[in-house]
Structure formats: C-alpha cells, structure tokens
C-alpha cells in the first residue's frame, strides 16, 4: 500500500489538486460554475475533490458511509478555511430532497461506482435522479475493470500490490496471491468485493441508458489525470480509434470520465 493511503491529509491534497486541474475545467464545459452552484459528491471520502469547488464559492456537500472520512473532511476544510457540509450516511438510503432549492446542479461520483454491488447499481443510478436539478449534470469517473490495476490491488501489500492484471485471475488464485503477499483478511474481502462489482465502459453505458440518462460526454484516459499527482506522469487520453473499440478499450482505460444529463 502506498504512503498516501496512510497519510490522509496528503491524499486529500492530491485529490484537491487533481480536481482543481482537471475536474473543474471538465465539468465547466457543460455547466456554469458560479457562486450559486450547488455541488454534491457521493462517496466524498475526505472531501479533496470538493475543495476546489468550495474555493470557487460553490455550496458543497459531501456524503460518505465512513464516519472517519467525514470527520477528516470537516477537519481538513477547517484547516483551509473553507465551508462545506458533510454527512455520514449510506447514499442508497439517504432521503431525496423535496424541493428544487435543495437539489444540486452538479453531482460528482468519482471512484465509487466500481465499488457498488451489481445488484445495487441500477438503484444507485435511479436514486441520483432525485438529487439533480433540472439542467444539472452528473460527473462519473472510474477505472475500467480490465486495466492493469482496475482491481485496486494497489491497496494490498507486498508483491500483490505491484502486479498488474492479477485481479483478472480466477477468485481462488487471486485470493491465494493476496494472502501469500500478506494482505489482511478484511482487505482480501474488500478486493474480492471490487472484483465482483467490476465496471466496464460497456456496462456503465448500459446502466446509464437503462436509468434514462443521456451521455453528454465520454473521455477515456490512457494515463489517469490523477497519475500526475501519484506518479508525476502527464495525463493522456486514449487514442481515438482504440476508444471506439468495445471491450478492448477497457484494458487501456485507467480512468473513464462521463457527463450524464437527464
């Protein structure tokens, strides 16, 4: 496991840098970011993605199921002197707003959908509808399942955390490799859960269509924009021809950006 996963403030700063350098400009192509913009992040963690929007005077709200992450988000925002509302709750059961004033112009769902069990994914997409204002957009970002580290095995320890494509092994072999590398039982179960919840470009678009969203934009990245923070690698989009090839493109897509509209 990388040091950033232990130092949550470092992780917060890296996320905020990526959000400032990429997410803000990306969503600004589809929505005007003003003082009146209401932004919700589902699965906000420590809130790093939301900080640049708060700095632009947006009203930001983050929801996450992990209380420790919410407490860190509150603390980190205070350190930066920015305002944000953070709620510890399972989004799947979080009450939908009853008025348009309570809804959001922009909803961020970054590195979340690939963790949601397959049986819950459609309900997740549908539940988002109730939080979105008319004319608003939803920004999704996720790693395509088949890419070298699409199984998040970097969260493990030892040799398994450094090996690409091992998440594509059959479950018994994958579990054995994680265990031999020294991963704790709860981490192994988490990674196997991600394996079950896998997300591909094709599956995402099927879900978006079935939940009655329109894809306003799709951008597939060969080099994830966040890798500039993690590895000092310059972000690079997937070659246009390869991006059009179903299934094969998943092996090369380290991050998929989508903008959805109702």
Secondary structure, DSSP 4 states (H G I P E B T S, - for coil): --GGGT-HHHHHHHHHHHIIIIIHHHHTTTS---TT-EEEEET-TTSHHHHHHHHTT-EEEEEES-HHHHHHHHHHHHHHT---EEEES-GGGSPPPSSGGGSEEEEEEES-GGGS-HHHHHHHHHHHHTTEEEEEEEEEEE--TTSTTTT-GGGS-GGGGG-TTGGGS-HHHHHHHHHHTT--HHHHHHHHHHHHT---HHHHHHHHHHTT-EEEEEEEEEE-TTHHHHH-PPPEEPPHHHHTSTTGGGGT-SEEEEEEE-
